[in-house]
Amino acid sequence: MATKKKTKAKSKAAAKKSAKKVVKLKSAKKPATKAAAGNGVPRPSTKAWGQAGRALDGVKILDFTHVQSGPTCTQLLAFMGADVIKIERPGGGDITRGQLRDVKGADSLYFTMLNGSKRSITIDSKHPKGKEILERLIKYCDVLVENFAPGALDRMGLTWDYIHKTNPRMIVASVKGFGPGPYEDCKVYENVAQCAGGSASTTGFRDGPPLVTGAQIGDSGTGLHLALGIVSALYQRIRTGRGQRVLAAMQDGVLNLARVKLRDQQRLKHGPLTEYSQHGEGIPFGKATPRAGNDSGGGQPGWILKCKGWENDPDAYTYFITQAPVWGAICDLIGKPEWKTDPDYATPPARLPRLRHIFDTIEQWTMTKTKFEVMETCNKYDIPVGPILSMKEIAEEPSLRATGTVVEVDHPKRGKYLTVGNPIKLSDSPADVRRSPLLGEHTEEILRDVLGYSAKELADIKTSGAITPPDKPAKAEAA
Ligand code: COA
């Protein structure tokens, strides 16, 4: 037995040696091209998928965000593995902690669902000692993210020039309502952005007022844009060694999401928008892209149709798309096989002026089924449909829990709550979804372990008023 072990060890050592030799031989020969050398990228990891750390491990974010747009961005970066240090004003912190509160004494869901996986430190950014702490953080971090009103960061003394001089590698990323121009100094909230970015004028029904959408495309949408800007700037920094400013204006972000409506604006010059149901109804177009109700935004006409139970359930509806390649299957399913050959219905252009009648007819069929039965039946024939899911149904949907899109986390003050996890799935970087921090929960930890303040310095900071509200002692604030 002992000899067997020895031989095994010997052959293992020999194998290791020859492996080394191979490596030596390979590296001795210079690869002909940069591409052959892997473009400077390290050898592929041999670790199991998901075991090679997270995508943004090592990236340190000085998170000066509040309300929704900025926190959405930094939360995504945190899910990707970045260390996000959220700076909050002593006393109250991010205003959303107390907004729309549902549980007395606990941070609101507004806050908790936008600030997961972050650390919280309280600093009065206008206090001299607070400024000194911030300077250390600026030197330590890679990215400063903020969405203050225009000029607020400068008023704190944190101008681009100052930050760049203090840490030339730092990326400074901002959400503002508008980019440079007539409105650059304006404060902006979600719905203002939806209106200014072209979403509201193109949402709703033609005969009704402009509508804002439930999806927070101005806030969360812009946060998402900013996150892309930040990771791009981090990537460029690998080559340049220097930081840069990243700006995501909410108007721009909304317009980017509404670009198909700018497409339609330009098409108007060349004739009516034939896929809009108003065309089929014989209503002339005006000078601007109109509101299109539930018309599909693409080339395949669609509409929202009633399903079984619609009389009592406000969400018993389905979206139904009359995609051209499956028109025959639709005709068979709804009991109109003759439409397959009828010249008034057989081709997409022939159908365009009759969409209202077509959808009314399909609705007669969908009303005999639940929205889930419609989904099940239509999917067999590749007909694209979508049940109108209520938030209740989404919250209870097991498949969304299984993928980590809806995550339940435990909070010391409010108990369990649902949050939306990382909607972007990386196969080698599992999302890190943790509860939101209490106000100032990590103040001491960051001052001591990250910034290296000694116990004596820490004691001085505590009594300085830089991390506590002006009229309260340090102990009361920490909770
Ligand atoms: N210590 C001391 N002061 C702090 C602080 C801290 N840790 N954090 C913030 N402040 C101060 C700021 O310096 C600012 O003071 P100043 O105006 O005297 O310079 C003040 O708090 C308020 O900041 P402000 O951004 O103006 O907040 P607001 O509540 O008045 O406005 C918004 C909120 C959202 C309208 C505004 O921040 C904004 O337009 N942001 C850009 C667009 C945006 O992101 N909108 C979407 C929000 S979801």
Boltz pocket constraint, residues with backbone or C-beta under 6 A from the ligand:
constraints:
  - pocket:
      binder: B
      contacts: [[A, 66], [A, 67], [A, 68], [A, 69], [A, 70], [A, 87], [A, 88], [A, 89], [A, 90], [A, 123], [A, 124], [A, 125], [A, 126], [A, 147], [A, 148], [A, 149], [A, 150], [A, 151], [A, 152], [A, 153], [A, 155], [A, 156], [A, 175], [A, 176], [A, 177], [A, 186], [A, 187], [A, 188], [A, 189], [A, 190], [A, 219]]
      max_distance: 6.0
